[in-house]
Amino acid sequence: MALSSSIKNQISQWYKALSTHIDGFIPREPQRQMIAEVAKTLADEEGRHLVIEAPTGVGKTLSYLIPGIAVSRAEKKPLVVSTANVALQDQIYSKDLPLLRKLIPDLKFTGAFGRARYVCPRNLEAICAAEGEQIDLMLLVEDKTEIANSEERELCRRLRSDYSTFIWDGLRDHHQLALSDSLWAKVSTDKMNCLARNCQFYHRCPFFLARREIESADVVVANHSLVIAALENESVLPDAKNLLLILDEGHHIPDVARDSLEVEGEITLFQLNGQLDTFVRHVEQYLLQFRPTKPPALANITRLQAHCEKIRECFKELADITQVLLPERREAAEYLFELGKLPENLLLCCQQLFKLTDGLRGLSEAILNDLTDQTAKQDIVRLHHAILQTSRTLGYFENIVKLWRLASQEESSHAPISKWLTRRYEKNQSHLYFHCAGIRVSEQLTQLLWRNIPHVVMTSATLRSLNNLNSG
């Protein structure tokens, strides 16, 4: 739909009302101009992208929130506002949107923060249990239990109380106490160590409560890293074709996209073979304990072992090649591939490893999907342990597949992919790592953003290079 008179009137009404809620508010022409351009862009019928460089003092946040919310509500499309970091994200979530709610009482908004920013109720509950106290076995499905001292345990009990009484929403940045990194590592979690809907705390988990709020929110406040990751995985955010996207501090977008094209993995021979051995045993246990009715074809142990033997042959060839390029000399060293070009034999090896390890990734994913559907059929503690094991294995294979994929590519966005080897020594043991990093990300952004999302507004105080938006 075009920018209708009703949307224009709504924007004007909200903008005029700001003076009653902001002391000393003075309407500014640059702000009015930005509001108008954002509104026209987001309401454009064919889809349109807009880049705005607005100096500090213009009031960019309100200049995109007011028209963004007006168009969002008129077209019934969620507005996703993305910022450069968690601090800026929280400022919009905790300050700017609550201000606008005074003008728009029924405004619904939520934050899309990363999982690690939220407390994990299961981990928190496990730590709160006193030493020697009988504890729910379902809290002890981890391979190891995080050890907390008495002071940390007392603090965790306060966190539990604050969360259970709705004083605190479970987000690290929203608690009035400064929580140390060491403590937070014990009470939070990540994707690989999360039981998701199989967890007994799922329905009151702050992370999943926030995710469910996204479905009905007018405005979702995210950060660039989360947005890029979500668009790559088609997860978390609303459908890309049916949202309005604002990228604040847009000059950070290339760096964030570049970070998503950077990966490293250990390729020491004993470590790679150890991962395969562990995985084969895990699949054997899965077949024995859970007896799937339709196991994936690759789960057949004879077939799986033959598949893994091909990978081991590649590993051996990889070790021989890298030993020549970066021999062991009992000291840290690195080898950089000029212009990202690998020797032909190494390139072929990486291409084979990409295909072969992607098969193991697919098998891990299939097993995880099967396990998550068996909640009512199995011993719950054993099932949860298997889910966590499989989730961690899947995380490992996802990373290593990404490594071999980038290693197999000669370029990204018509620029070389930087590739290098490093050798480190830990306790007199040699460890070899392979690194890949994309240098240019224009094609990635074209696919994820510009061709994927019809309405995008990018703004910042510093978007131009050499006083020109086309430079670089």
LINKAMO-V797263 format. One record per residue. N is the residue number from 0. PHI is phi in radians with two decimals (* if undefined). D_CENTER is the distance of its C-alpha to the mean C-alpha in whole Angstrom. Layout:
BEGIN
n:N phi:PHI d_center:D_CENTER
n:N phi:PHI d_center:D_CENTER
END
This chain:
BEGIN
n:0 phi:* d_center:33
n:1 phi:-1.39 d_center:34
n:2 phi:-1.27 d_center:34
n:3 phi:-1.38 d_center:37
n:4 phi:-1.15 d_center:39
n:5 phi:-1.19 d_center:38
n:6 phi:-1.17 d_center:34
n:7 phi:-1.05 d_center:36
n:8 phi:-1.14 d_center:38
n:9 phi:-1.12 d_center:35
n:10 phi:-1.07 d_center:33
n:11 phi:-1.08 d_center:37
n:12 phi:-1.11 d_center:37
n:13 phi:-1.15 d_center:34
n:14 phi:-1.14 d_center:35
n:15 phi:-1.14 d_center:38
n:16 phi:-1.25 d_center:37
n:17 phi:-1.04 d_center:35
n:18 phi:-1.10 d_center:38
n:19 phi:-1.48 d_center:39
n:20 phi:-2.06 d_center:36
n:21 phi:-2.14 d_center:35
n:22 phi:-1.07 d_center:38
n:23 phi:1.28 d_center:40
n:24 phi:-1.15 d_center:38
n:25 phi:-2.19 d_center:39
n:26 phi:-1.02 d_center:38
n:27 phi:-2.15 d_center:37
n:28 phi:-1.07 d_center:38
n:29 phi:-1.03 d_center:35
n:30 phi:-1.21 d_center:33
n:31 phi:-1.05 d_center:35
n:32 phi:-1.11 d_center:34
n:33 phi:-1.14 d_center:31
n:34 phi:-1.01 d_center:31
n:35 phi:-1.12 d_center:33
n:36 phi:-1.20 d_center:31
n:37 phi:-1.11 d_center:28
n:38 phi:-1.07 d_center:29
n:39 phi:-1.10 d_center:31
n:40 phi:-1.17 d_center:28
n:41 phi:-1.23 d_center:26
n:42 phi:-1.64 d_center:29
n:43 phi:-1.07 d_center:30
n:44 phi:-1.18 d_center:31
n:45 phi:-1.53 d_center:30
n:46 phi:1.65 d_center:27
n:47 phi:-2.76 d_center:26
n:48 phi:-2.04 d_center:24
n:49 phi:-2.38 d_center:25
n:50 phi:-2.04 d_center:25
n:51 phi:-2.19 d_center:27
n:52 phi:-1.75 d_center:27
n:53 phi:-2.18 d_center:29
n:54 phi:-1.14 d_center:30
n:55 phi:-0.99 d_center:29
n:56 phi:1.87 d_center:32
n:57 phi:-1.23 d_center:31
n:58 phi:1.54 d_center:29
n:59 phi:-1.07 d_center:26
n:60 phi:-1.05 d_center:24
n:61 phi:-1.19 d_center:27
n:62 phi:-1.23 d_center:28
n:63 phi:-1.84 d_center:25
n:64 phi:-1.20 d_center:24
n:65 phi:-1.08 d_center:28
n:66 phi:-1.17 d_center:28
n:67 phi:-1.09 d_center:25
n:68 phi:-1.18 d_center:25
n:69 phi:-1.08 d_center:29
n:70 phi:-1.20 d_center:28
n:71 phi:-1.01 d_center:25
n:72 phi:-1.24 d_center:27
n:73 phi:-1.20 d_center:30
n:74 phi:-1.71 d_center:28
n:75 phi:0.98 d_center:26
n:76 phi:-2.12 d_center:23
n:77 phi:-1.17 d_center:20
n:78 phi:-1.70 d_center:19
n:79 phi:-1.87 d_center:16
n:80 phi:-1.89 d_center:16
n:81 phi:-2.02 d_center:13
n:82 phi:-2.12 d_center:14
n:83 phi:-1.31 d_center:14
n:84 phi:-2.66 d_center:13
n:85 phi:-1.13 d_center:13
n:86 phi:-1.10 d_center:17
n:87 phi:-1.18 d_center:17
n:88 phi:-1.03 d_center:15
n:89 phi:-1.22 d_center:17
n:90 phi:-1.11 d_center:20
n:91 phi:-1.16 d_center:20
n:92 phi:-1.18 d_center:19
n:93 phi:-1.71 d_center:22
n:94 phi:-2.12 d_center:24
n:95 phi:-1.24 d_center:24
n:96 phi:-1.23 d_center:24
n:97 phi:-1.05 d_center:26
n:98 phi:-1.10 d_center:28
n:99 phi:-1.20 d_center:28
n:100 phi:-1.15 d_center:28
n:101 phi:-1.15 d_center:32
n:102 phi:-1.53 d_center:33
n:103 phi:-2.21 d_center:31
n:104 phi:-0.97 d_center:31
n:105 phi:-1.65 d_center:30
n:106 phi:-1.15 d_center:26
n:107 phi:-1.91 d_center:23
n:108 phi:-2.49 d_center:20
n:109 phi:-2.62 d_center:17
n:110 phi:-1.91 d_center:14
n:111 phi:-1.90 d_center:10
n:112 phi:-1.68 d_center:9
n:113 phi:-1.16 d_center:6
n:114 phi:-0.96 d_center:8
n:115 phi:-1.24 d_center:10
n:116 phi:-1.44 d_center:11
n:117 phi:-1.77 d_center:13
n:118 phi:-1.22 d_center:16
n:119 phi:-1.70 d_center:17
n:120 phi:-1.01 d_center:20
n:121 phi:-1.17 d_center:21
n:122 phi:-1.15 d_center:21
n:123 phi:-1.10 d_center:22
n:124 phi:-1.12 d_center:25
n:125 phi:-1.12 d_center:26
n:126 phi:-1.28 d_center:26
n:127 phi:-1.19 d_center:29
n:128 phi:-1.10 d_center:31
n:129 phi:-1.21 d_center:34
n:130 phi:-1.04 d_center:35
n:131 phi:1.45 d_center:38
n:132 phi:-1.38 d_center:36
n:133 phi:-1.15 d_center:36
n:134 phi:-2.16 d_center:32
n:135 phi:-0.99 d_center:31
n:136 phi:-1.04 d_center:30
n:137 phi:-1.19 d_center:27
n:138 phi:-1.50 d_center:25
n:139 phi:-1.97 d_center:26
n:140 phi:-1.48 d_center:25
n:141 phi:-1.23 d_center:23
n:142 phi:-1.17 d_center:24
n:143 phi:-2.54 d_center:25
n:144 phi:-1.72 d_center:25
n:145 phi:-1.12 d_center:24
n:146 phi:-1.67 d_center:27
n:147 phi:-2.11 d_center:28
n:148 phi:-1.39 d_center:31
n:149 phi:-1.09 d_center:33
n:150 phi:-1.15 d_center:32
n:151 phi:-1.15 d_center:28
n:152 phi:-1.13 d_center:29
n:153 phi:-1.14 d_center:31
n:154 phi:-1.13 d_center:28
n:155 phi:-1.12 d_center:26
n:156 phi:-1.15 d_center:29
n:157 phi:-1.18 d_center:29
n:158 phi:-1.04 d_center:25
n:159 phi:-1.09 d_center:26
n:160 phi:-1.14 d_center:29
n:161 phi:-1.09 d_center:27
n:162 phi:-1.30 d_center:24
n:163 phi:-1.21 d_center:27
n:164 phi:-1.76 d_center:29
n:165 phi:1.15 d_center:27
n:166 phi:-1.28 d_center:27
n:167 phi:-2.23 d_center:24
n:168 phi:-1.61 d_center:20
n:169 phi:1.58 d_center:18
n:170 phi:-1.54 d_center:16
n:171 phi:-0.92 d_center:17
n:172 phi:-1.22 d_center:18
n:173 phi:-1.72 d_center:20
n:174 phi:-1.49 d_center:22
n:175 phi:-1.23 d_center:26
n:176 phi:-1.58 d_center:26
n:177 phi:-1.40 d_center:24
n:178 phi:-1.71 d_center:22
n:179 phi:-1.15 d_center:22
n:180 phi:-1.07 d_center:19
n:181 phi:-1.15 d_center:21
n:182 phi:-1.20 d_center:22
n:183 phi:-1.11 d_center:18
n:184 phi:-1.07 d_center:17
n:185 phi:-1.46 d_center:20
n:186 phi:-1.86 d_center:19
n:187 phi:-1.92 d_center:15
n:188 phi:-2.67 d_center:13
n:189 phi:-2.35 d_center:10
n:190 phi:-1.01 d_center:9
n:191 phi:-1.24 d_center:12
n:192 phi:-2.00 d_center:14
n:193 phi:-1.89 d_center:14
n:194 phi:-1.47 d_center:17
n:195 phi:0.92 d_center:15
n:196 phi:-1.22 d_center:18
n:197 phi:-1.52 d_center:21
n:198 phi:-1.44 d_center:20
n:199 phi:-1.14 d_center:24
n:200 phi:-1.74 d_center:22
n:201 phi:-0.95 d_center:19
n:202 phi:-1.31 d_center:21
n:203 phi:-2.17 d_center:21
n:204 phi:-1.34 d_center:18
n:205 phi:-1.07 d_center:17
n:206 phi:-1.13 d_center:13
n:207 phi:-1.35 d_center:14
n:208 phi:-1.08 d_center:17
n:209 phi:-1.13 d_center:15
n:210 phi:-1.12 d_center:13
n:211 phi:-1.21 d_center:17
n:212 phi:-1.15 d_center:18
n:213 phi:-1.03 d_center:16
n:214 phi:-1.09 d_center:18
n:215 phi:-2.02 d_center:21
n:216 phi:-1.38 d_center:20
n:217 phi:-1.31 d_center:22
n:218 phi:-2.25 d_center:19
n:219 phi:-2.04 d_center:15
n:220 phi:-1.76 d_center:14
n:221 phi:-2.27 d_center:11
n:222 phi:-2.20 d_center:10
n:223 phi:-1.02 d_center:10
n:224 phi:-1.07 d_center:6
n:225 phi:-1.16 d_center:5
n:226 phi:-1.11 d_center:8
n:227 phi:-1.07 d_center:8
n:228 phi:-1.11 d_center:5
n:229 phi:-1.16 d_center:6
n:230 phi:-1.20 d_center:10
n:231 phi:-1.19 d_center:9
n:232 phi:-1.76 d_center:9
n:233 phi:0.93 d_center:11
n:234 phi:-2.37 d_center:9
n:235 phi:1.21 d_center:9
n:236 phi:-1.42 d_center:11
n:237 phi:-1.06 d_center:15
n:238 phi:-0.93 d_center:16
n:239 phi:-1.01 d_center:16
n:240 phi:-1.32 d_center:20
n:241 phi:-2.19 d_center:21
n:242 phi:-2.29 d_center:19
n:243 phi:-1.93 d_center:20
n:244 phi:-2.03 d_center:17
n:245 phi:-1.95 d_center:18
n:246 phi:-1.92 d_center:17
n:247 phi:-1.43 d_center:18
n:248 phi:0.87 d_center:19
n:249 phi:-1.13 d_center:18
n:250 phi:-1.17 d_center:20
n:251 phi:-1.49 d_center:16
n:252 phi:-0.99 d_center:15
n:253 phi:-1.03 d_center:16
n:254 phi:-1.14 d_center:15
n:255 phi:-1.15 d_center:11
n:256 phi:-1.12 d_center:12
n:257 phi:-1.15 d_center:14
n:258 phi:-1.04 d_center:12
n:259 phi:-1.28 d_center:10
n:260 phi:-1.80 d_center:13
n:261 phi:-2.06 d_center:14
n:262 phi:-2.66 d_center:14
n:263 phi:-2.44 d_center:17
n:264 phi:-2.72 d_center:18
n:265 phi:-1.32 d_center:22
n:266 phi:-2.13 d_center:24
n:267 phi:-1.06 d_center:27
n:268 phi:-1.01 d_center:30
n:269 phi:-1.16 d_center:30
n:270 phi:-1.24 d_center:26
n:271 phi:-1.09 d_center:26
n:272 phi:-1.14 d_center:29
n:273 phi:-1.10 d_center:28
n:274 phi:-1.09 d_center:24
n:275 phi:-1.13 d_center:26
n:276 phi:-1.02 d_center:29
n:277 phi:-1.10 d_center:27
n:278 phi:-1.17 d_center:25
n:279 phi:-1.06 d_center:28
n:280 phi:-1.09 d_center:30
n:281 phi:-1.12 d_center:27
n:282 phi:-1.14 d_center:27
n:283 phi:-1.04 d_center:31
n:284 phi:-1.13 d_center:30
n:285 phi:-1.04 d_center:28
n:286 phi:-1.14 d_center:31
n:287 phi:-1.28 d_center:34
n:288 phi:-1.44 d_center:32
n:289 phi:-1.91 d_center:31
n:290 phi:0.71 d_center:33
n:291 phi:-1.07 d_center:31
n:292 phi:-1.27 d_center:33
n:293 phi:-2.28 d_center:32
n:294 phi:-1.18 d_center:30
n:295 phi:-1.00 d_center:28
n:296 phi:-0.98 d_center:30
n:297 phi:-1.26 d_center:29
n:298 phi:-1.29 d_center:29
n:299 phi:-1.03 d_center:33
n:300 phi:-1.05 d_center:33
n:301 phi:-1.07 d_center:36
n:302 phi:-1.17 d_center:34
n:303 phi:-1.12 d_center:31
n:304 phi:-1.13 d_center:33
n:305 phi:-1.15 d_center:34
n:306 phi:-1.09 d_center:31
n:307 phi:-1.18 d_center:30
n:308 phi:-1.14 d_center:33
n:309 phi:-1.11 d_center:32
n:310 phi:-1.16 d_center:29
n:311 phi:-1.08 d_center:31
n:312 phi:-1.09 d_center:34
n:313 phi:-1.14 d_center:31
n:314 phi:-1.04 d_center:30
n:315 phi:-1.11 d_center:33
n:316 phi:-1.13 d_center:34
n:317 phi:-1.05 d_center:31
n:318 phi:-1.10 d_center:32
n:319 phi:-1.12 d_center:35
n:320 phi:-1.17 d_center:34
n:321 phi:-1.22 d_center:32
n:322 phi:-1.13 d_center:35
n:323 phi:-1.25 d_center:37
n:324 phi:-1.25 d_center:34
n:325 phi:-2.42 d_center:33
n:326 phi:-1.17 d_center:36
n:327 phi:-1.24 d_center:36
n:328 phi:-2.31 d_center:38
n:329 phi:1.10 d_center:37
n:330 phi:-2.60 d_center:35
n:331 phi:-1.09 d_center:31
n:332 phi:-2.73 d_center:31
n:333 phi:-2.51 d_center:29
n:334 phi:-2.34 d_center:30
n:335 phi:-1.78 d_center:29
n:336 phi:-1.44 d_center:29
n:337 phi:-1.06 d_center:31
n:338 phi:0.97 d_center:29
n:339 phi:1.23 d_center:27
n:340 phi:-1.59 d_center:30
n:341 phi:-1.58 d_center:30
n:342 phi:-0.97 d_center:33
n:343 phi:-0.95 d_center:34
n:344 phi:-1.17 d_center:34
n:345 phi:-1.27 d_center:31
n:346 phi:-1.08 d_center:29
n:347 phi:-1.09 d_center:31
n:348 phi:-1.10 d_center:29
n:349 phi:-1.14 d_center:26
n:350 phi:-1.11 d_center:26
n:351 phi:-1.14 d_center:28
n:352 phi:-1.13 d_center:25
n:353 phi:-1.05 d_center:22
n:354 phi:-1.16 d_center:24
n:355 phi:-1.22 d_center:25
n:356 phi:-1.27 d_center:22
n:357 phi:-1.14 d_center:20
n:358 phi:-1.12 d_center:23
n:359 phi:-1.22 d_center:22
n:360 phi:-1.06 d_center:18
n:361 phi:-1.09 d_center:20
n:362 phi:-1.14 d_center:22
n:363 phi:-1.04 d_center:20
n:364 phi:-1.11 d_center:18
n:365 phi:-1.12 d_center:21
n:366 phi:-1.12 d_center:22
n:367 phi:-1.08 d_center:19
n:368 phi:-1.07 d_center:20
n:369 phi:-1.16 d_center:24
n:370 phi:-1.12 d_center:23
n:371 phi:-1.20 d_center:21
n:372 phi:-1.62 d_center:24
n:373 phi:-1.86 d_center:27
n:374 phi:-0.91 d_center:26
n:375 phi:-1.47 d_center:30
n:376 phi:-1.87 d_center:32
n:377 phi:-2.24 d_center:31
n:378 phi:-1.03 d_center:31
n:379 phi:-1.17 d_center:28
n:380 phi:-1.17 d_center:28
n:381 phi:-1.10 d_center:28
n:382 phi:-1.12 d_center:26
n:383 phi:-1.09 d_center:23
n:384 phi:-1.07 d_center:24
n:385 phi:-1.16 d_center:23
n:386 phi:-1.09 d_center:20
n:387 phi:-1.11 d_center:19
n:388 phi:-1.03 d_center:20
n:389 phi:-1.18 d_center:19
n:390 phi:-1.09 d_center:15
n:391 phi:-1.16 d_center:16
n:392 phi:-1.10 d_center:18
n:393 phi:-1.07 d_center:15
n:394 phi:-1.05 d_center:13
n:395 phi:-1.10 d_center:15
n:396 phi:-1.17 d_center:17
n:397 phi:-1.06 d_center:13
n:398 phi:-1.19 d_center:13
n:399 phi:-1.24 d_center:17
n:400 phi:-1.14 d_center:17
n:401 phi:-1.08 d_center:15
n:402 phi:-1.06 d_center:17
n:403 phi:-1.18 d_center:20
n:404 phi:-1.13 d_center:19
n:405 phi:-1.16 d_center:19
n:406 phi:-1.11 d_center:22
n:407 phi:-1.40 d_center:24
n:408 phi:-1.46 d_center:23
n:409 phi:-1.51 d_center:26
n:410 phi:-2.72 d_center:24
n:411 phi:-2.40 d_center:21
n:412 phi:0.95 d_center:22
n:413 phi:1.08 d_center:26
n:414 phi:-2.33 d_center:25
n:415 phi:-1.07 d_center:25
n:416 phi:-1.67 d_center:22
n:417 phi:-1.21 d_center:23
n:418 phi:-2.39 d_center:23
n:419 phi:-2.73 d_center:25
n:420 phi:-1.94 d_center:26
n:421 phi:-2.32 d_center:26
n:422 phi:-2.10 d_center:28
n:423 phi:-2.16 d_center:28
n:424 phi:-2.16 d_center:31
n:425 phi:-2.25 d_center:30
n:426 phi:0.94 d_center:33
n:427 phi:1.12 d_center:35
n:428 phi:-1.87 d_center:33
n:429 phi:-1.36 d_center:31
n:430 phi:-2.27 d_center:28
n:431 phi:-1.92 d_center:27
n:432 phi:-2.21 d_center:23
n:433 phi:-1.95 d_center:22
n:434 phi:-2.18 d_center:20
n:435 phi:-2.39 d_center:19
n:436 phi:-2.60 d_center:18
n:437 phi:-1.24 d_center:18
n:438 phi:-1.72 d_center:20
n:439 phi:-2.03 d_center:21
n:440 phi:-2.21 d_center:18
n:441 phi:-1.05 d_center:20
n:442 phi:-1.17 d_center:20
n:443 phi:-1.07 d_center:16
n:444 phi:-1.20 d_center:16
n:445 phi:-1.07 d_center:19
n:446 phi:-1.26 d_center:18
n:447 phi:-1.35 d_center:15
n:448 phi:-1.87 d_center:16
n:449 phi:-1.16 d_center:20
n:450 phi:-1.62 d_center:21
n:451 phi:-1.68 d_center:18
n:452 phi:-2.05 d_center:19
n:453 phi:-1.11 d_center:22
n:454 phi:-2.13 d_center:22
n:455 phi:-2.32 d_center:20
n:456 phi:-2.05 d_center:22
n:457 phi:-1.98 d_center:21
n:458 phi:-2.44 d_center:22
n:459 phi:-3.01 d_center:23
n:460 phi:-1.40 d_center:26
n:461 phi:-2.41 d_center:26
n:462 phi:-1.88 d_center:25
n:463 phi:-1.46 d_center:28
n:464 phi:-2.06 d_center:29
n:465 phi:0.97 d_center:33
n:466 phi:1.12 d_center:33
n:467 phi:-2.51 d_center:32
n:468 phi:-1.23 d_center:29
n:469 phi:-1.65 d_center:30
n:470 phi:-1.18 d_center:30
n:471 phi:1.34 d_center:28
END
